[in-house]
Amino acid sequence: MDTSNCANDNGSIVSDPTSPPVVASRLRRRWWVLLAIPLAAGALSASVARARGFGGGPGEGRGPFMQERMDHLLTAAGATDAQRAQIKAIWEPLRQQLKALHKQHGELHHQMGEAVAAPTIDPSHIEQLRRQSMQTMDKISAVMTQGIVASAEVLTPDQRKIVLQKIEEHRGHHGPDGEN
């Protein structure tokens, strides 16, 4: 007798939650959830990388681009040479911190990928790596916020408004939700 479907009290056919197709469906769903963890972490790190537009980036090859972006914002705001020098001095030590944190985050991301691809999945280890990754992202966010606040304090209120306007215009090139 097929036990994958049963009739409920009103005669409707419902799936048996212990039937092989339902169990297989649950296992597939759990696999996708586990796979989604490193993908979500990757998406989060990409979002943070895009959000770094004001402060510059420690990554290889990104430094010149981020410096150019900051120069563009400061030029638009009419920043003086003294303001530019102050802001540069703010970001110099922070870049080293960010570089170390991004390296740490990358290593955690790599470990998470290896853990998901392992012959035996250890959900508690993957969760531990996810938590460490989120702690690292929080540290990155805190350092970025520190730099942004310190830089904003160097600028006048009118200059800050111009910088914000330029950042918003730049975001507008990518659509309302970052889409092209």
Secondary structure, DSSP 8 states (H G I E B T S, - for coil): ---SEEE-TTS-EEE-TTSHHHHHHHHHHHHHHHHHHHHHHHHHHHHHHHHGGGT---STTHHHHHHHHHHHHHHHHT--HHHHHHHHHHHHHHHHHHHHHHHHHHHHHHHHHHHHHSSS--HHHHHHHHHHHHHHHHHHHHHHHHHHHHHHHHS-HHHHHHHHHHHHHHHHTT-TTS--
